Amino acid sequence: MLISAFVLGLLGSFHCLGMCGPIAFMLPLDRTNAYKKVSQITVYHVGRLLAYSIIGLVFGLIGKSLYIFGFQQQLSIITGVLMILIVLIPQKIFNKYNVSKPIYKLISKVKSALGTALKKKTADTFLTIGFLNGFLPCGLVYMALFGAIAGGDTFKGSLYMAVFGLGTIPLMTTAIYFSNFLKGTARQKIQKAIPVFVIFIGLLFIIRGLGLGIPYVSPAPVIDNVSSAIECH
């Protein structure tokens, strides 16, 4: 699951370039000092990872609540189905029934705070920008959140989102240094591969929830194992 989170972040960062790229390009970096520039970029990424971890913690708590009621397997299957449906359902339908409109005011405040932070060059500027950046709406982040919920644990949810964030670092860092390192055609081809990988992850979650007894991929339900042990004795 953690490998899927990293690869989702890695491939998804091609999508992130369109959403978060402008913010990364506008970072008030010190262009005269290479060491300071690297440290500033690192702090920016730490801010993003911190935001992702907190979001993962919250959604992991939701997953934990469902796990306590014995819904972990069903949750994993539902998560996989939702990931696949989101990829397959036309974007026009999502735009028509956009449930995120009520939080537009909050998003507006985050963007406003980002604009203010981008004008500063204090020690905490890059941490603040990265942290706020992590709370901006993003389709790939939503996908990762499904994985955080399916983990059924606050720590696992937080870790899943942190690993997802780690996956976005290589490309985002490269983009900061070389804004035109990848031509439009190549980027479009990779972006087309993202939905395919999301469907693959969705199938992985479904198989995991079925409890087929496959080590690491689809382990047998713990309750069944306990019941078998009681029957044997």
N, C-alpha and C positions, 0 to 999 in steps of 0.2 A: 504493500500500500504506500509506503514512504517513497519507494522508487517511482511509483506512478505520480506521486505529488511533485517530485523533483522534475520529472520529464514533462509533466503538464506545465510547470512553471517555465521550463526551458523553451518548450515550443510556444507556449502562450506568450512569452516575452516578445515575440514578433507582433502579436496583437497589442501588447503593452506599449510598443514603440509609438503606435498611433494615439494611444490614450495618455500615457505618461511621458512619452518622448519629449514633447514640448517643455514640460517641467524640468526634465533632466538637462535639456539643452540650455535652459535659462538659469541654471544653478550659478550663484555668484562665486564661482571658483577662483582661486588665486592662480592665475596662469603663469606667474613668474617663478613660482616655487613648486617643483615637481613633487617633492615629498609632501608638502602641505596640501597640494591638490589631491593626492591619493588619499590622505587622511580625511579630507573633507568629503570625498566621494564615499569612503568607507562609513563615515558617520551617517551620511544620507541613507545608505542601505540599512544600517542598523536601525534607523528610525522606521523604515518600511517594515523590516522584520518584526520590530516591536509591535507595530500596529496589527500586522497579520496574526501574530501570536495572541494578542488580546482578543481579536475577533474570533480566532480559532478556539480560544478558551471559553468564550460565551456560547458558541455554537456546539462545542464539545459538551458543555453542561446540559444543553438540550438533548443531545444524544445520550448522555448518561442517564437522564431522567427516563427516557424511553427504554434504555437498557435495563434499568431497575424493574420495570414492569414486564420484562421478558420479551421485548420487541426488537432485540438486536438483529436477529436474522431477517425479520421482515423489513426492518429499517434499511439494511444493506441492499435488499432486493429493490425496495422502493427508490432508494437513492440511485441505483443503477438505471432503473426504468426512467426516472426523471431526467438524468443526464442525457440519455439517448433521445428522449422526447424533445428536450430543449434544442438539440442539434437538428432533429428532423422536422420540427414544426417551423413553418415559414416565419421569417422575421416580422412580416406584416401583421400577423396575429398577435405577436407580443407587443407590438407598438399600439395595437388597437386596445388591448387589455393590459395596459401598463400599470402595475400595482405599486410602482416605486414613486409615483407622482406625489403622494403625501409627504415624502421625505425630501422633496426638492429644496425646501427651505433650509434644511440641515446641510444639504450638499452645497447650497449657495454660500452658507456661512463658512464651510470648509474651504471653498475656493477663495473666498474673501480673505481668510486667514493665510492661505497659501500666497496670495498676491502680496500681502504685507510682509511675510517672511522672506520672500524672494528679493525684497528691496534692502534687507539687512545683511550684515556681514559679521555678526557677533558669533561667539563660540557655539552657541546652541542653535544657530540658524539652520544648519544642515540636518540636525536631528529633528527639528520642528518640521521642516519641509518634507523629509522622508516619512515622518509619522503621519502628517496630514495627508500625504500622497497615498498612504496605505488605506485610507478611509474613503477614497474616491470610488464611485461605482464602476465595476468592471465585470463583464460577462465571465471571464476566466476565473476571477476571484469567487464568483458565485458558484462555479463548478467545483472549485476547491473546497468551498464551504460544505458542499454535500458530503465530501470525503471526511471533513472534520466532524460532521454530525454522525456519520456512519461508524466512526471510531468508538462511539459509545463511552467516551471518557474525556474529562476536561484536559488532562495532560496530553493524551493522544490527539485530541482536536487541535490544541495549541501547537503541538509538534508538527502535525500534518501541514498546517498553514505556514509554519516557519520554514519547513523544507520546501514547500511550494515557493515561498519568497526567495530562498537560496537559489532555486532553479532560474529565477528571473535575473539574477545578478550578472552572470557572464555577458549576456547580450546587452543589457542596459548599460553596463560599464563600457563595453566596446562602443556603443552608440554615442556615449558622452565624448569619447576620444576621437572616434571617426564617424561622424554623422552620416556619411554617404558610403559606408563600407559595404552595404548590400543593395544591389540594384532592385528596382521596383518589381521586375519580372520574377526574380528569384524569391523575393519576399512574398509575392502573391502565391507562388507554388507552395511555399511552406505554410502559409496561412490556410490554404486549402487542405493541408494535411492535418491541421489541428482538429477539425470535427471528427475525422476518422479516428484519431487517437482518443478523443473524448468518448466516442462510442465504444472503443476497446476497453477503456477504464470502466465505463458503465457495465459492460458485459462481465468484467472482472468482479465488480461489486455484486452483481446478480449471482454469479457462480459461488462467490464467497458466502452469500446469504443462504444458498441451498444446502450448505453443510455436507458436501459430498465425500468428506474424509480425505481430501487431497492435502497433504502437508503444506503449510504456508499459503496455499492458494484458497482452499475451501475446507478448513478444518471441521471435523465433526462437532456438533453441538456439545458443550460441556455437560448440560443437563442429561443428555442421553447417556454419556459415559458414566455419570454418577449413578443413574438408574440401573445400568447394566451391572455395575459393581455391587449394588445392593441386592439385585436378583441372584447374583452368583453366590452370595453369602446367605 
